[in-house]
Amino acid sequence: MECEGLVFRRTQAVKGRSVLLLFTDQCGKISAGTSISERGKGRSALAVRRFTRGRYQLTENRGRWNVRGAEAVHAYLALAEDYDRYQAASLALEFTEKMLPEDVPEPEIYRLLVEYLGILEERKQDYDTVSSAYFLKAFQALGVLPAPENFHSDALLSALDFVTIDTIIYIRDNPLCAMRNLTLPSEKSAKLLRLLLRYGAAQFDIGPLKSDLPKEV
């Protein structure tokens, strides 16, 4: 089968092979072995690197996936041009990876993540606000975000002030692309993102992360 996907991470195996943890539009999160090397200069080499969206030719045998061919669709190279932007993208990829079970299609989360990375790549500042918007939309799609009028019943969400709740309602009711130019004061955006990550970690039983968390302001 052929599908589109994002590389969550790549692990070196033996005899020149590696294992890709892919998030695909059709199969969800899958682990797939491949002999394609990342050291080349072609589009197939680029397609097995992190922060790349590609098209993958997959085969499956007894529950094991293999990547027979790959071609890069888009490499999010601009993410690495700014440290804070890179850290925001790394955090989103790692947290999304841990939210999702393997072999369960989540096309809406895939669409949101691709859209988020595209917005983040163009953004010059305030990465916490658009990251908060992505996580809110993802939690909403996965059915774990309560209605704002019920926030008072959650120990974490009940700490939000009215202005922040109004922002959440705006994000909930509008497409992610509408957040392209949305900004919040740095102390509010960092606080909101940290709270959402704590909330998501509790909902999906996510432990410590390797990526840097937003700084307390």
C-alpha positions as CSV (number, residue, x, y, z in Angstrom):
1,M,0.0,0.0,0.0
2,E,1.0,3.6,-0.4
3,C,0.3,6.3,2.2
4,E,1.5,9.6,3.4
5,G,3.2,10.0,6.7
6,L,5.5,11.9,9.1
7,V,8.6,10.5,10.7
8,F,8.3,10.5,14.5
9,R,11.7,9.0,15.0
10,R,14.3,6.7,13.5
11,T,16.3,3.9,15.3
12,Q,19.3,2.3,13.8
13,A,19.0,-1.5,13.6
14,V,21.5,-4.1,12.2
15,K,22.9,-4.9,8.8
16,G,22.2,-1.4,7.5
17,R,18.5,-1.5,8.4
18,S,16.6,0.9,10.6
19,V,13.2,1.1,12.2
20,L,11.0,4.1,11.5
21,L,8.2,5.2,13.8
22,L,5.8,6.7,11.3
23,F,2.6,8.5,11.8
24,T,0.6,7.8,8.6
25,D,-2.7,9.2,7.3
26,Q,-4.2,5.8,6.7
27,C,-2.8,3.4,9.4
28,G,-2.0,5.8,12.2
29,K,1.2,5.2,14.2
30,I,3.2,2.2,13.0
31,S,6.7,0.8,13.4
32,A,8.3,-0.1,10.0
33,G,11.7,-1.6,9.1
34,T,13.6,-0.2,6.1
35,S,16.9,-0.6,4.3
36,I,16.7,3.0,3.0
37,S,19.7,5.0,4.3
38,E,19.3,8.6,5.5
39,R,22.8,9.3,4.4
40,G,22.1,9.7,0.7
41,K,21.1,13.0,-1.1
42,G,18.0,11.8,-2.8
43,R,14.3,12.3,-1.9
44,S,14.2,8.7,-0.5
45,A,17.0,9.5,2.0
46,L,15.3,12.7,3.1
47,A,12.0,10.8,3.6
48,V,13.4,8.7,6.4
49,R,14.6,11.6,8.5
50,R,12.7,13.3,11.3
51,F,10.6,16.4,10.5
52,T,9.9,15.1,7.1
53,R,6.5,14.4,5.5
54,G,6.7,11.8,2.7
55,R,5.0,9.1,0.7
56,Y,5.8,5.6,1.7
57,Q,5.3,2.2,-0.1
58,L,4.5,-0.2,2.7
59,T,4.2,-4.0,2.9
60,E,2.8,-5.9,5.9
61,N,3.6,-9.5,6.8
62,R,2.3,-11.1,10.0
63,G,1.8,-7.7,11.7
64,R,5.3,-6.4,10.7
65,W,5.5,-3.4,8.5
66,N,8.3,-2.7,6.0
67,V,9.1,0.4,4.0
68,R,10.0,-0.7,0.4
69,G,10.1,2.8,-1.1
70,A,9.9,6.4,0.1
71,E,9.8,9.9,-1.4
72,A,9.9,13.2,0.6
73,V,6.9,15.5,0.1
74,H,8.1,18.2,2.4
75,A,11.0,18.6,4.8
76,Y,10.4,21.1,7.6
77,L,13.9,22.5,7.4
78,A,12.9,26.0,8.6
79,L,12.1,24.5,12.0
80,A,15.8,24.2,12.7
81,E,16.5,27.8,12.0
82,D,15.2,28.9,15.4
83,Y,15.9,27.0,18.6
84,D,12.6,27.8,20.3
85,R,10.7,26.9,17.2
86,Y,12.6,23.6,16.9
87,Q,11.9,22.8,20.5
88,A,8.2,23.5,20.0
89,A,8.0,21.1,17.1
90,S,10.0,18.4,18.9
91,L,7.6,18.7,21.9
92,A,4.6,18.4,19.6
93,L,6.0,15.3,17.8
94,E,7.0,13.5,21.0
95,F,3.7,14.3,22.9
96,T,1.6,13.3,19.9
97,E,3.6,10.0,19.5
98,K,2.9,9.2,23.2
99,M,-0.8,10.1,22.9
100,L,-1.5,7.6,20.1
101,P,-1.7,3.8,20.2
102,E,-0.1,1.9,17.4
103,D,-2.1,0.7,14.3
104,V,-5.1,2.9,15.0
105,P,-5.9,5.4,12.2
106,E,-6.2,9.0,13.4
107,P,-6.6,11.0,10.1
108,E,-7.9,14.1,11.9
109,I,-4.9,14.2,14.3
110,Y,-2.6,13.6,11.3
111,R,-4.2,16.5,9.4
112,L,-3.9,18.8,12.5
113,L,-0.2,17.9,13.0
114,V,0.7,18.6,9.4
115,E,-1.2,21.9,9.5
116,Y,0.5,22.8,12.8
117,L,4.0,22.2,11.5
118,G,3.3,24.3,8.4
119,I,2.1,27.2,10.6
120,L,5.0,26.8,13.0
121,E,7.5,26.8,10.1
122,E,6.3,30.2,9.0
123,R,5.9,31.7,12.5
124,K,8.6,34.1,13.9
125,Q,7.6,34.3,17.5
126,D,5.1,33.2,20.2
127,Y,5.3,29.5,19.4
128,D,3.5,28.6,22.7
129,T,0.2,30.0,21.5
130,V,0.0,28.0,18.3
131,S,1.2,24.9,20.1
132,S,-1.6,25.4,22.7
133,A,-4.1,25.7,19.8
134,Y,-2.7,22.4,18.3
135,F,-3.0,20.5,21.5
136,L,-6.5,21.9,22.2
137,K,-7.7,20.8,18.8
138,A,-6.0,17.4,19.2
139,F,-7.6,16.8,22.6
140,Q,-11.0,17.9,21.2
141,A,-10.6,15.4,18.3
142,L,-9.7,12.6,20.6
143,G,-12.7,13.3,22.8
144,V,-10.9,14.2,26.1
145,L,-11.5,18.0,26.1
146,P,-14.5,18.9,28.3
147,A,-16.8,21.8,27.3
148,P,-15.5,25.1,28.8
149,E,-18.6,25.3,31.1
150,N,-17.4,22.1,32.7
151,F,-13.8,23.2,33.3
152,H,-14.7,23.9,37.0
153,S,-15.0,20.1,37.6
154,D,-11.4,19.4,36.6
155,A,-8.6,20.2,39.1
156,L,-6.3,21.5,36.4
157,L,-8.6,23.3,34.0
158,S,-10.5,25.0,36.9
159,A,-7.4,27.2,37.4
160,L,-7.9,29.0,34.1
161,D,-9.1,32.7,34.2
162,F,-12.0,34.0,32.1
163,V,-9.8,35.6,29.4
164,T,-8.0,32.3,28.8
165,I,-11.3,30.4,28.7
166,D,-12.6,32.8,26.1
167,T,-9.4,32.1,24.1
168,I,-10.0,28.4,24.4
169,I,-13.5,28.8,23.1
170,Y,-12.3,30.8,20.2
171,I,-9.7,28.1,19.3
172,R,-12.3,25.3,19.7
173,D,-14.8,27.0,17.4
174,N,-12.3,28.0,14.6
175,P,-10.0,26.0,12.3
176,L,-6.3,25.8,13.3
177,C,-5.4,27.9,10.3
178,A,-7.2,30.8,11.9
179,M,-4.5,30.7,14.7
180,R,-1.8,31.7,12.2
181,N,-1.5,35.2,13.6
182,L,-3.1,34.6,17.1
183,T,-0.8,35.8,19.9
184,L,-1.1,35.9,23.7
185,P,1.1,37.6,26.2
186,S,4.1,35.4,26.8
187,E,3.2,34.6,30.5
188,K,-0.3,33.6,29.5
189,S,0.7,31.5,26.5
190,A,3.5,29.6,28.4
191,K,1.1,29.0,31.4
192,L,-1.7,27.7,29.1
193,L,0.7,25.4,27.3
194,R,2.1,23.9,30.4
195,L,-1.3,23.4,31.9
196,L,-2.5,21.6,28.7
197,L,0.5,19.4,28.7
198,R,-0.1,18.4,32.3
199,Y,-3.8,17.8,31.5
200,G,-2.9,15.7,28.4
201,A,-0.3,13.7,30.3
202,A,-2.9,12.8,32.9
203,Q,-5.5,11.8,30.3
204,F,-3.1,9.6,28.3
205,D,-0.8,8.5,31.1
206,I,2.3,10.1,29.6
207,G,5.5,10.1,31.7
208,P,8.5,12.4,31.6
209,L,9.4,13.8,28.1
210,K,12.8,14.2,26.5
211,S,11.7,17.5,24.8
212,D,12.0,20.8,26.7
213,L,8.8,22.1,28.3
214,P,7.8,25.7,27.9
215,K,9.6,27.9,30.5
216,E,7.7,29.3,33.4
217,V,7.3,33.1,33.0
